[in-house]
């Protein structure tokens, strides 16, 4: 294995991925972690303030040696030149191929982990992409690989001292109550607890479980999901040895004093987990996929088509994602 080297899939080439990749390299080239971009070299050169700093490499070994002096890229060309702010279905196959290549390298141990720049799902759907997002696609690509422990995928968001994980991910809010089951909550809780120990070095993880309804249902007067589903799941997790508590009212789970009482919050739907993370650190949040046989992180933001090509995109979240991927890889 190329020790410590990460792979970064470029994401949608019409978004801010190329720009933040070059800026992240500028910030990390002297200290690491080292990474290799999987993407289109021409697009990277156009996004870089020093096009000559982008160097095409044959693979991870060459990339590791080049990183301090150049931004290494495993060049898999686009079907047509990318236009900032204008995603094209014609390039969807390349975008998907970059992710597949990164997963393959990680599964083979050629890289320590995969960091993924943001994709635009609408243009991928036009090319036949059938997954709600990166997380589900990565789970499918790694499904046949062995993995010890509870299997994901479970999405975790991190910012500062806050970690949130999700039971449901990209689902319409109206569908969430019907998707919540004891089994689904228990599985997400097991994956979270095991990942906290294995990937974050927390010897005795503490898990807070959020309620679904206002005031966690207020003893059933505002909904019975907490009584019928969430509380039994918490009890089942405790029976399995997980230090889980709840269900807790979500509106009082995320202030500083509350955060001192747990290591992660198990949230029941998308915005319940993402809003507090983005409020705490909008620019530095990281998305981590738990319960996979590979290390995977990503920035906690989208493609930024509205600012693509303007040179104003901030690389903070990508830099944090690269650093977290390296830290997790070092513990595995």
C-alpha positions in Angstrom: 0.0 0.0 0.0 1.1 3.6 -0.7 1.2 4.6 3.0 -1.0 7.6 3.8 -1.9 8.7 0.3 -5.5 9.6 -0.2 -7.5 9.6 -3.5 -9.7 12.6 -4.2 -12.4 12.1 -6.8 -12.9 15.5 -8.6 -16.7 15.6 -8.4 -18.7 17.6 -10.9 -16.1 19.3 -13.1 -18.5 22.3 -13.7 -18.6 23.0 -10.0 -16.1 24.2 -7.4 -14.4 20.8 -7.0 -11.5 21.6 -9.3 -10.9 25.0 -7.6 -11.0 23.7 -4.0 -8.8 20.7 -5.0 -6.0 23.0 -6.2 -6.4 25.3 -3.1 -6.3 22.3 -0.8 -3.1 21.2 -2.4 -1.6 24.6 -1.8 -2.5 24.4 1.8 -1.4 20.9 2.4 1.6 20.3 0.1 4.2 21.0 2.9 2.5 19.2 5.7 0.1 16.6 4.1 -1.9 14.6 4.1 -0.9 13.8 0.6 -3.6 13.1 -2.0 -4.0 12.3 -5.6 -6.8 13.7 -7.7 -8.8 11.3 -9.9 -10.2 13.5 -12.6 -9.6 15.5 -15.7 -6.1 17.1 -15.9 -7.2 19.9 -18.3 -10.0 21.0 -16.0 -7.6 21.1 -13.0 -5.1 23.2 -14.9 -7.7 25.7 -15.8 -8.8 26.0 -12.2 -5.2 26.3 -10.8 -3.4 29.7 -10.5 -0.3 27.8 -11.6 -1.3 25.4 -14.3 2.2 24.0 -14.4 1.8 22.7 -10.9 -0.7 20.0 -12.1 1.2 16.8 -12.9 -0.3 13.7 -14.6 0.8 10.6 -12.8 0.5 6.9 -13.7 -0.6 5.8 -10.2 -0.4 6.2 -6.4 3.3 5.5 -6.1 4.3 8.3 -8.4 1.7 10.6 -6.9 3.1 10.1 -3.4 6.5 11.1 -4.5 5.3 14.1 -6.5 2.8 15.7 -4.0 5.2 18.1 -2.3 6.1 19.6 -5.6 3.0 19.2 -7.8 -0.7 18.4 -7.6 -0.8 14.8 -8.9 -3.7 13.8 -11.0 -4.7 10.4 -12.4 -6.0 11.7 -15.7 -9.3 10.2 -16.8 -10.5 12.8 -19.5 -14.0 14.2 -19.9 -16.1 13.7 -23.0 -16.3 17.4 -23.5 -14.7 20.5 -21.8 -16.3 21.5 -18.6 -18.0 24.9 -18.4 -18.1 26.4 -14.9 -21.6 26.5 -13.6 -23.0 24.4 -16.4 -23.1 20.6 -15.5 -23.3 18.4 -18.6 -24.8 14.9 -18.8 -22.2 14.2 -21.4 -19.6 14.1 -18.7 -21.6 12.0 -16.3 -19.8 8.8 -17.3 -16.4 10.3 -16.4 -17.7 11.6 -13.1 -19.0 8.1 -12.2 -15.8 6.5 -13.4 -13.7 8.8 -11.2 -15.6 7.5 -8.1 -15.4 3.9 -9.2 -11.6 4.2 -9.7 -11.2 5.7 -6.3 -13.2 2.9 -4.6 -11.2 0.3 -6.5 -7.9 1.8 -5.4 -9.1 2.0 -1.8 -10.4 -1.6 -1.8 -7.0 -2.8 -3.2 -5.1 -0.9 -0.5 -3.4 1.3 -3.1 -4.6 4.4 -1.3 -5.5 4.9 2.4 -8.9 6.3 1.8 -11.2 8.1 -0.6 -12.3 11.7 -0.4 -15.1 12.7 -2.8 -15.7 16.2 -4.1 -19.4 17.1 -4.6 -21.5 15.7 -7.5 -24.6 17.0 -9.1 -27.1 14.1 -9.1 -29.5 15.6 -11.7 -26.9 15.4 -14.5 -25.9 11.9 -13.4 -29.5 10.7 -13.5 -29.7 11.7 -17.1 -26.9 9.2 -17.8 -28.6 6.4 -15.9 -27.2 6.9 -12.4 -29.7 5.2 -10.1 -28.5 6.1 -6.6 -29.8 8.9 -4.3 -26.3 10.1 -3.7 -22.6 9.3 -3.1 -23.3 7.4 0.1 -25.6 4.8 -1.4 -23.4 4.4 -4.5 -20.3 3.7 -2.4 -22.2 1.2 -0.4 -23.1 -0.7 -3.6 -19.6 -0.5 -4.9 -18.2 -2.0 -1.7 -21.0 -4.5 -0.9 -18.9 -7.6 -1.9 -15.9 -6.6 0.1 -15.4 -8.2 3.6 -16.0 -5.9 6.6 -15.7 -6.8 10.3 -18.5 -5.3 12.4 -21.9 -3.7 11.8 -22.3 -2.8 8.1 -23.4 0.6 6.9 -23.6 2.9 5.1 -24.4 5.4 7.8 -23.8 9.1 7.1 -22.0 11.0 9.8 -21.5 14.8 9.8 -18.8 16.3 12.0 -18.0 19.9 13.0 -15.9 20.8 16.0 -17.0 18.6 18.9 -20.3 17.7 17.3 -20.9 14.4 15.5 -24.4 13.5 14.1 -25.4 10.4 12.3 -28.6 9.6 10.3 -31.1 6.8 10.3 -32.7 8.0 7.1 -30.8 10.1 4.6 -32.1 11.5 1.3 -35.8 10.9 1.9 -38.8 13.3 1.7 -39.8 14.3 5.2 -43.3 13.0 4.7 -41.9 9.4 4.3 -39.6 9.5 7.3 -42.1 8.3 10.0 -43.0 5.2 7.9 -39.3 4.4 7.3 -38.4 4.4 11.0 -38.3 0.9 12.5 -36.6 -0.5 15.6 -34.3 -2.6 13.5 -33.2 0.4 11.3 -32.5 2.6 14.3 -30.6 -0.2 16.1 -28.4 -0.9 13.0 -27.5 2.7 12.6 -26.7 2.9 16.3 -24.5 -0.1 16.2 -22.6 1.2 13.1 -22.2 4.5 14.9 -20.9 3.1 18.2 -18.5 0.8 16.5 -17.1 3.5 14.2 -16.7 5.9 17.2 -14.5 3.2 18.8 -12.6 2.0 15.7 -12.3 5.2 13.6 -12.4 8.0 16.2 -10.5 6.3 19.1 -13.3 6.7 21.6 -13.0 3.7 24.0 -16.5 3.9 25.5 -18.8 5.8 23.0 -21.9 7.6 24.3 -24.8 7.8 21.9 -27.7 10.2 22.3 -30.8 9.3 20.2 -33.0 12.1 19.0 -36.8 12.0 19.0 -38.8 12.6 15.9 -41.6 14.9 17.1 -41.5 18.2 19.0 -40.6 17.6 22.6 -39.9 14.0 21.7 -43.6 13.3 21.4 -44.5 14.7 24.9 -45.6 11.3 26.2 -47.5 10.5 23.1 -49.6 13.7 22.9 -47.5 15.0 19.9 -46.9 11.6 18.2 -46.3 8.0 19.2 -43.1 7.3 17.2 -41.0 7.8 20.3 -43.0 5.4 22.4 -43.6 2.7 19.7 -40.2 2.8 17.8 -37.5 5.0 19.2 -37.6 4.1 22.9 -37.6 0.3 22.1 -34.7 0.8 19.8 -32.7 2.6 22.5 -33.5 -0.3 24.9 -32.4 -2.8 22.3 -29.1 -0.9 21.8 -28.4 -0.9 25.5 -29.1 -4.6 25.6 -26.4 -5.0 22.9 -23.9 -3.1 25.1 -24.2 0.4 23.5 -24.3 3.3 25.9 -27.4 4.8 24.3 -29.9 7.2 25.8 -33.1 8.9 24.6 -35.2 9.7 22.8 -34.3 13.3 23.5 -36.1 16.4 22.2 -34.0 17.5 19.3 -34.3 21.2 20.0 -32.2 20.8 23.2 -29.6 18.4 22.1 -27.0 20.6 20.3 -26.0 23.4 22.6 -22.5 23.4 24.2 -23.6 21.9 27.6 -25.6 19.1 25.9 -22.7 18.2 23.6 -20.5 17.5 26.6 -22.8 14.6 27.5 -22.4 12.4 24.4 -20.0 11.5 21.6 -22.6 11.4 18.8 -26.3 12.1 18.2 -28.3 9.5 16.2 -30.7 11.7 14.2 -33.7 10.4 12.4 -33.8 12.5 9.2 -31.6 14.7 7.1 -32.1 18.2 8.3 -32.2 17.2 12.0 -28.5 16.2 11.6 -27.2 18.7 9.1 -28.6 22.0 10.4 -26.8 21.9 13.8 -23.5 20.9 12.1 -23.8 23.7 9.6 -24.7 26.2 12.3 -21.7 25.2 14.4 -19.1 25.4 11.5 -20.6 26.1 8.1 -17.2 26.2 6.4 -15.5 23.3 8.1 -18.1 20.5 8.3 -17.2 17.0 7.1 -19.3 14.1 5.8 -18.0 10.7 6.8 -19.5 7.3 5.6 -19.4 4.8 8.5 -19.6 1.0 8.2 -17.8 0.6 4.9 -14.6 -1.5 4.2 -13.0 1.7 2.9 -12.4 5.1 4.5 -14.5 7.8 2.9 -15.1 11.4 3.7 -16.3 14.5 1.7 -16.8 18.2 2.2 -20.1 19.1 3.8 -21.3 21.3 0.9 -22.5 21.0 -2.7 -21.2 21.7 -6.1 -21.4 25.6 -5.8 -22.4 26.1 -9.5 -23.3 29.7 -8.7 -19.7 30.6 -7.8 -17.8 28.1 -10.0 -15.0 29.6 -12.0 -14.9 32.9 -10.0 -12.0 32.0 -7.8 -13.9 32.6 -4.5 -14.6 29.1 -3.4 -13.3 28.2 0.1 -11.4 24.9 0.5 -11.9 24.7 4.3 -14.3 21.8 4.3 -12.3 19.8 1.8 -9.1 20.3 3.8 -11.0 19.2 6.9 -12.2 16.1 5.0 -8.7 15.2 3.9 -7.3 15.5 7.4 -10.1 13.5 8.9 -9.8 10.7 6.3 -6.0 10.5 7.1 -6.8 10.4 10.8 -9.3 7.6 10.4 -7.0 5.6 8.0 -4.3 5.9 10.6 -6.5 4.2 13.2 -7.6 1.3 11.0 
